[in-house]
Amino acid sequence: MNNPFQIAYPDEEEANLVKHAIDGDKNAAEKLILNHQVFIYNLALKMTRNVEDAQDLTQEVFLKALSALSKFKGKSKFRTWLYRIAVNHFLNAKKGKSEIHSQSFESFFNYVDTIPDYDFSLEEQREISETIEDLRIGCTTAMLMCLDREQRIIFILSEMFDIDHKLGSEIMGITPGNFRIKVMRVRKDFYNWMNNRCGLINLANPCRCAKKTKAFIDAGFVDPKNLKFNTNYKQKIYELAQKQANPIVHTMEDLHRNIFKQDPLQELPTPSRIVNEVLNNDVIKMILNY
């Protein structure tokens, strides 16, 4: 069971960091946070579709994990234990801004159909390609919000981050067989809607990101000078996922996965914020005794 992304510290070294952190080593606790905060943040960002909510959830996960660090007995890898804390927290957290306004797939696609089309020339499309990509990411992320929380997190873990059924079942606290069944069900529901309505998947569908971009700019939902999704990143998800996005598409599932793996793996807007606020928390100071 490997980590879905490359990490700075191998298992044995990370286990030592946990021991040192429990003994009050602030530097070890900081390394544990830095080793996993990008993954936790991106998981939260895909769950919430909101930068502020994702940052808050990420901070809350590390506060919860460090508060319970003495209870970690090493029966699983630290990351598995941490990710399970994150998933449980995300499943039970108060609804964020985007979730309050989430829709069903039918309502979402019906709404997109009402947005007027505008045919940019190829040259115009090249000039605003970053904005079109921002709209694409925003649209596919909005599709995720049509899933319930459990479906959403299972889809993100399995389809975007390539977490296999064994690790996925440990993180979710279910059997591997049950995890596989839930993955198949969410794939079926999600991909059927995309096949029937989304132009990214089926060229017979009329919806095109480029055609909708002008209307979304005019409505203020997309700002070419202040991109929301296609910004603040160094890599795409497929560059760090264990199973690289394959340019050769053999199945419809490959096509669906590759679309989502083209999303950016976003950096935290202020990378040191979570580290500082977690480690300077009075409760954490008292528990870890530093």
Number of C-alpha atoms within 10 A of each C-alpha: 11 13 18 19 19 13 13 13 13 10 15 9 10 19 17 12 21 22 18 16 23 23 15 18 16 18 12 19 24 18 18 23 20 17 17 18 22 18 21 22 25 23 25 24 22 19 27 24 23 17 19 14 19 23 23 13 24 27 22 17 26 26 20 17 21 25 17 15 21 15 10 17 11 11 8 10 17 19 18 19 18 20 22 20 18 24 22 15 16 23 15 9 11 11 13 16 13 15 18 10 10 17 17 13 20 11 12 16 18 12 11 14 14 9 15 12 17 13 13 15 10 9 9 11 16 12 11 15 15 16 26 23 19 22 26 23 21 19 15 16 19 21 20 23 25 20 20 15 18 16 19 19 21 24 23 19 19 20 20 25 24 21 24 17 21 15 20 24 19 17 23 21 14 13 14 17 12 14 23 17 13 16 19 13 14 18 18 12 13 20 18 12 14 19 17 13 22 21 15 19 16 14 12 12 14 14 19 17 21 21 18 22 27 20 15 16 14 10 10 10 14 21 15 16 7 10 16 19 25 20 14 14 14 10 14 15 22 24 16 17 18 16 14 13 21 12 9 9 13 9 8 13 13 15 18 20 20 21 17 21 23 17 23 20 25 21 17 18 12 9 13 11 12 22 20 12 12 22 21 13 11 10 14 20 16 11 16 21 13 14
